[in-house]
């Protein structure tokens, strides 16, 4: 149960940072939504995060998306 609370806390932290425009927070938030870490799987929210990265001129994060395993 502690790991579930930890994931929820991390998700909240990523959400706050993403709202402030932190690109790596957006990337990590998208991964949480894809994998269901701290939340239900939500592909639409993940796509929204990725779209924000792509349209926000975050070159390094786009490279990470393109070359991530």
C-alpha positions, 0 to 999 in steps of 0.5 A: 500500500505504501508504494501506491501512496508513493506513486500517487505522491509522485504523480501529484509532484509531476503534475505541479511541476508540469503545470509550471512548464517543467518539460521533464515533469511532463515527460515523467507524467506521461509515463505515469499515465501510460503505465498506470503509476499513481493513477489509472492508465490514461492514454489521452492524458499521456498524449496531451503531455507528449503534445505539450512537449512537442509543441513547447519547443523542448528539443532535448525532451523530443530527442528523449521521446524519439530515442527512448527504449 
